[in-house]
Every structure is written in structure tokens, then in C-alpha cells.
Amino acid sequence: MDIRVWLQLINMVGTFALGVWLYLEKRSDKTNDRITDLAVKVDALDKDVSSLKTAAAGAPDHADLARVYESINNLAATLNQLVGETRVQSENLRLILNQVAQKGMK
């Protein structure tokens, strides 16, 4: 074979190797960009989770809500008692007024 053929063959192999190397390098750059973007998103999510944990630490728990419900139930019982007493007082006042209307005030 002639030296030209060898040079052309070496040139083709070199060009092919350069193309493969550029392809792999470009793919690596894209992968690195994606990993960097992903790392930024993970950091943002980590900050969000940390702020949610901080907010949840101050939130009422089951025992706090149980005390609130107990207080509401006690208040409702007291209100029912007051409504019942007011109803009885109204009925007594009607009876008195009815007696006054029938017999007059003496």
C-alpha cells in the first residue's frame, strides 16, 4: 500500500476518534449541567422541608386539641344549662302573668 492510503486511513481513524471523544465530552457536559440543576432543586426542597419541620414543631398536637374539645364541650354544657334555666324562668313568668291577667293584682 501506498503511504497516501496509510495517511488517509490514519486521518479517518483520528477523525473518528475525535468525533467520538467530542460526543462523549458534550454528553458529559450536559449530564453535569443536569446534575447541577438537580442539586439546586434538591437544596431548595431541603430548605422547604426544614421550614415545614420548624412550622410543624409549633403546631398543636393531639393533646392540645383534646383540651380544646374538652373546653368546648364544657362550654356547650354550661350554655345548655343556661338555656334551660332561661326557658324555665320564661315559663314561670308566663304563669305569673297569666295569673295576674286572670285574677288581677291584689
Buried (B, 14 or more C-beta within 10 A) or exposed (E): EEEEEEEEEEEEEEEEEEEEEEEEEEEEEEEEEEEEEEEEEEEEEEEEEEEEEEEEEEEEEEEEEEEEEEEEEEEEEEEEEEEEEEEEEEEEEEEEEEEEEEEEEE
